[in-house]
Amino acid sequence: VSAPFIHRPVATSLLAFAVLLFGVMGYLRLPVSPLPQVDFPTIQVTTQLPGANPDTIASLVTASLERQFGQIPSLTSMSSQSSFGLSQITLQFDLDRDIDAAAQDVQAAINAAASTLPRNLPYPPVYAKVNPADTPILTLTLRSETATLRDLSDRADTLIAPQLSQVTGVGRVSVQGGVRPAVRIQADLGRLAANRIGMEDLRLAIAAANIAGAKGSLDGRRQSYTLDANDQILRASQYNDIIVTWRNGAPVALRDVAQVVDGLENSRVGGWHNGEQTVVLDVLRQPGANIINTVELVKKELPQIQRALPAGMSLEIVNDRTVTIRASIFEVQLTLVIAAALVVLVVLMFLRSWRATI
């Protein structure tokens, strides 16, 4: 077998060089990722019960759903997390299990558990297909000592997230810990009882004042006009004059039975870094994108974004997944070098000639 290679040293050298060249080209084109590109059949079920503590969520919601999910075939693992007003259950199935069929089984299990779930759920449990490999590749924080958290949220939603989403390889930018404005109505139970008004009456009055629907049209012989108007109320001061009901021939306005204030959508959600409240941005990559190249492109974009931010706002990197990946790649490269050196050393020991070894 070795005779043709011994008698044709030039051809043997060219063949070895070609193998080396193709090996280097293949090495440079290898995809870099912390996990293999495998579509794990994983489904996450989320249930919200506002106002419930974690113990209540775990006993009334999570446990009821887990009993039904445990009967699904081909289920390999099930993990859950119960927090304030929120239950999240992650279900992972066998790799050969069809994700769509598994989703149907999950929906059937949710329907079976409906009778044991609390009746005051705002909406039924929802599920989504997820991939454990789709975790953030880069985590950023936006903070300021002078700007408000609402200003930080606006900058993150309108400037930073859209600009980072345009970077090659970035699939999505998730903004966490921000605040969104909302009108909060704090009912006075004593005044409601004095006016014989129930909470449902109050809800119906508020809903009726925020109807956004078709207004109709004006049809002529030659032209037709569509009527358009925005009936939604956006400020707390505008809610005060809503008529809830009539008592003794006099209107009972919302200000008479409740206090309306401009507040936040959810004051119990926030992001902190080193004890300072910040807005957190998670950068997720596109499927198949090189994670190291994507992170490098994002880092090149950060100085330009920082220059566009107002004075006092700073955008910082707090978590970079490529650090461990680069360390793993370095270990692989070091192993390749050591292996090549050992091969050369063994061949030299047998041939006892540097020229023949090379």
C-alpha positions in Angstrom: 0.0 0.0 0.0 2.8 2.4 0.8 4.9 1.6 -2.3 3.1 4.2 -4.6 3.7 6.9 -2.1 7.3 6.1 -1.6 8.1 6.0 -5.4 6.2 9.2 -6.0 7.4 11.7 -3.4 6.2 14.8 -5.3 2.6 13.4 -5.7 2.6 12.3 -2.1 3.7 15.8 -0.9 1.0 17.4 -3.1 -1.7 15.0 -1.7 -0.6 15.8 1.9 -0.7 19.5 1.1 -4.2 19.2 -0.4 -5.4 17.3 2.7 -3.9 20.0 4.9 -5.5 22.8 2.9 -9.0 21.2 2.9 -8.6 20.6 6.6 -7.8 24.2 7.3 -10.7 25.4 5.1 -13.1 23.0 6.9 -11.8 24.2 10.3 -12.4 27.8 9.4 -15.9 27.1 8.3 -16.9 25.1 11.4 -20.0 26.6 13.1 -19.5 27.9 16.6 -22.2 27.3 19.1 -22.5 26.3 22.8 -25.0 23.6 21.9 -25.5 21.6 18.7 -28.1 22.7 16.2 -30.8 20.2 17.3 -34.5 21.0 17.5 -35.2 19.8 21.0 -39.0 19.0 21.4 -39.5 21.4 24.3 -42.7 23.2 25.3 -43.1 25.8 28.0 -46.5 26.4 29.6 -47.1 29.7 31.3 -50.0 30.5 33.6 -50.7 33.9 35.3 -52.6 34.4 38.5 -52.1 38.1 39.6 -51.9 38.7 43.3 -51.1 35.1 44.3 -47.9 34.3 46.2 -45.5 31.6 45.1 -46.9 29.0 47.5 -50.4 29.5 46.2 -49.2 29.3 42.6 -47.3 26.1 43.3 -50.2 24.3 45.1 -53.2 25.5 43.0 -51.7 26.0 39.5 -48.3 24.2 39.1 -49.2 21.0 40.9 -52.5 20.6 39.1 -50.9 21.0 35.7 -48.0 18.7 36.5 -50.3 15.9 37.4 -51.8 16.0 33.9 -48.5 16.6 32.1 -46.9 13.6 33.8 -49.3 11.3 31.9 -48.1 12.5 28.5 -46.1 9.8 26.7 -42.4 10.3 25.6 -42.0 13.0 28.3 -38.3 12.9 29.4 -38.1 15.7 31.9 -40.4 18.3 33.5 -39.3 21.3 35.5 -41.4 24.1 37.0 -40.9 27.5 38.5 -43.5 29.2 40.7 -43.1 32.9 41.4 -45.3 35.8 42.4 -48.4 35.5 40.2 -46.7 33.3 37.6 -46.2 29.6 36.9 -43.8 28.3 34.3 -43.5 24.6 33.4 -41.0 23.3 30.9 -41.6 20.0 29.2 -38.9 18.2 27.2 -39.7 15.1 25.1 -37.7 12.5 23.3 -35.8 13.7 20.2 -37.8 11.5 17.9 -41.1 12.9 19.2 -43.0 15.2 16.8 -43.2 18.7 18.4 -46.7 19.4 16.9 -48.1 16.1 18.2 -46.6 16.9 21.6 -48.2 20.3 21.5 -51.6 18.7 21.0 -51.0 16.4 24.0 -50.1 19.4 26.1 -53.2 21.2 25.1 -55.3 18.1 25.9 -53.6 18.0 29.3 -54.4 21.7 29.9 -58.0 21.0 29.1 -58.1 18.1 31.4 -56.7 20.2 34.3 -59.1 23.1 33.7 -61.6 21.8 36.3 -58.9 21.8 39.0 -57.4 25.2 38.3 -58.6 28.4 40.1 -61.7 30.0 38.5 -60.3 33.5 38.7 -57.5 32.9 36.2 -57.5 35.9 33.8 -57.0 33.5 30.9 -56.2 29.8 30.4 -52.6 28.5 30.5 -50.7 29.2 27.3 -47.9 27.1 25.8 -45.1 27.9 23.4 -42.5 25.8 21.6 -39.0 26.7 22.8 -35.5 25.6 22.2 -33.0 25.4 25.1 -30.2 26.5 22.7 -32.0 29.8 22.1 -30.6 31.5 25.2 -29.2 35.1 25.2 -25.7 35.4 23.8 -25.2 38.8 25.3 -26.8 40.7 28.1 -26.6 44.5 28.4 -27.8 46.9 31.0 -28.9 50.5 30.5 -28.5 52.7 33.6 -28.4 56.3 34.6 -28.0 58.3 37.8 -30.2 61.2 36.5 -32.7 59.8 34.1 -35.9 58.0 35.3 -36.6 54.3 34.7 -39.3 55.3 32.3 -36.9 57.3 30.2 -34.5 54.3 30.2 -37.3 52.0 29.1 -38.2 54.4 26.2 -34.6 54.6 25.0 -34.3 50.8 25.2 -37.5 50.2 23.3 -37.2 52.9 20.6 -33.4 53.2 20.0 -31.3 50.3 21.3 -33.4 47.3 20.6 -34.3 48.3 17.0 -30.7 49.1 16.2 -29.3 45.9 17.6 -31.9 43.9 15.8 -30.5 45.1 12.5 -27.0 43.6 13.2 -26.2 40.5 11.1 -26.9 37.3 13.1 -29.1 38.9 15.7 -32.6 37.3 15.8 -34.3 39.3 18.6 -33.6 41.7 21.4 -35.6 41.3 24.5 -36.1 44.2 26.9 -36.6 43.3 30.5 -37.0 45.3 33.7 -38.5 48.3 32.0 -41.7 50.1 33.0 -44.6 51.1 30.9 -47.1 53.8 31.9 -50.6 52.8 32.9 -53.7 54.3 34.5 -54.4 52.7 37.9 -57.9 52.9 39.5 -57.9 52.3 43.3 -61.5 51.6 44.4 -62.7 52.9 47.7 -64.8 49.9 49.1 -66.5 52.1 51.7 -67.8 54.6 49.1 -68.8 51.8 46.8 -70.8 50.1 49.5 -72.4 53.5 50.5 -73.6 54.0 46.9 -74.6 50.3 46.5 -72.1 49.8 43.7 -70.4 46.5 43.1 -66.9 45.9 41.6 -68.6 44.4 38.5 -70.6 47.6 38.0 -67.4 49.6 38.3 -65.6 47.4 35.7 -68.5 47.7 33.2 -68.5 51.4 33.5 -64.8 51.7 32.8 -65.0 49.2 29.9 -67.9 51.1 28.4 -65.9 54.3 28.4 -63.0 52.7 26.4 -64.9 51.2 23.5 -62.9 51.4 20.3 -65.1 50.2 17.4 -66.4 51.1 14.0 -68.3 54.4 13.9 -70.0 53.9 10.5 -69.7 55.7 7.2 -71.4 58.4 5.2 -72.4 57.2 1.7 -73.0 59.7 -1.1 -73.8 59.3 -4.8 -70.1 59.7 -5.8 -68.1 59.4 -2.6 -68.2 57.5 0.7 -66.7 58.7 3.9 -65.6 56.5 6.8 -66.1 57.9 10.3 -63.2 57.5 12.6 -62.7 58.5 16.3 -60.5 57.3 19.2 -62.7 56.8 22.2 -60.0 55.4 24.4 -59.0 57.3 27.5 -55.2 57.7 28.1 -54.9 59.9 31.1 -56.0 59.5 34.7 -57.7 63.0 34.8 -60.0 61.9 31.9 -61.3 58.9 33.9 -62.5 61.0 36.8 -65.6 62.2 35.0 -66.8 58.7 34.0 -70.4 58.2 35.2 -70.5 54.9 37.0 -74.3 55.0 37.9 -77.1 57.2 39.0 -78.4 57.5 42.6 -81.4 59.7 43.6 -81.3 61.4 40.3 -77.7 62.5 40.6 -74.7 60.9 38.8 -72.0 59.1 40.7 -68.7 59.8 39.0 -65.6 57.6 39.2 -63.8 60.2 41.3 -66.6 59.8 44.0 -65.8 56.1 44.5 -62.2 55.6 43.5 -58.9 57.3 43.1 -57.4 57.4 39.6 -53.7 58.0 39.3 -51.1 57.7 36.5 -48.9 54.8 37.5 -47.0 51.8 36.1 -48.3 48.7 34.3 -46.5 46.5 36.8 -44.6 48.0 39.7 -43.5 44.6 40.9 -41.3 43.9 37.9 -37.8 45.4 37.5 -34.2 44.8 36.7 -31.2 45.4 39.0 -27.5 45.2 38.6 -25.1 45.7 41.5 -28.0 47.0 43.6 -28.9 49.7 41.0 -32.2 49.5 39.1 -31.5 49.2 35.4 -33.1 48.1 32.1 -31.8 44.7 30.9 -31.5 43.9 27.2 -31.0 40.2 26.1 -29.6 39.7 22.6 -30.6 36.4 21.0 -29.0 35.1 17.8 -30.6 33.8 14.6 -30.6 30.0 14.1 -27.3 28.8 12.7 -25.6 32.1 13.1 -22.0 32.1 14.3 -22.2 33.2 18.0 -18.7 34.7 18.1 -19.1 36.7 14.9 -22.5 37.9 16.0 -21.2 39.1 19.4 -18.3 40.9 17.8 -20.6 42.7 15.4 -22.8 43.7 18.3 -19.9 45.0 20.3 -18.8 47.1 17.3 -22.3 48.7 17.2 -22.3 49.6 20.9 -20.1 52.7 20.7 -22.3 54.2 18.0 -25.4 53.6 20.2 -23.7 55.0 23.2 -23.0 58.3 21.3 -26.7 58.5 20.4 -27.8 58.2 24.1 -28.4 61.3 26.2 -25.6 62.4 28.6 -25.7 60.3 31.8 -27.0 57.1 30.3 -24.5 54.2 29.9 -24.8 50.9 28.1 -22.7 48.1 29.6 -22.1 44.4 29.0 -22.8 42.3 32.0 -22.9 38.8 30.5 -21.1 37.4 27.4 -21.6 33.8 26.5 -18.6 33.8 24.2 -16.2 34.0 27.1 -16.7 30.3 27.9 -17.0 29.4 24.2 -13.7 31.1 23.4 -12.1 29.2 26.3 -13.4 25.9 25.0 -12.1 26.7 21.5 -8.7 27.5 22.9 -8.6 24.2 24.7 -9.5 22.4 21.4 -6.8 24.3 19.5 -4.3 23.5 22.2 -5.3 19.8 22.0 -4.8 19.9 18.2 -1.3 21.4 18.5 -0.3 18.9 21.2 -1.7 16.0 19.1 0.2 17.1 16.0 3.4 17.5 18.0 3.1 14.0 19.4 2.5 12.5 16.0 5.6 14.2 14.6 7.6 13.1 17.6 6.5 9.4 17.2 7.2 9.4 13.5 10.7 10.9 14.2 11.4 8.2 16.7 10.7 5.5 14.1 12.3 7.2 11.1 15.2 8.9 13.0 15.3 11.6 10.3 13.8 15.1 10.3 13.7 15.2 6.5 11.8 11.9 6.2 9.5 13.0 9.1 8.6 16.3 7.5 
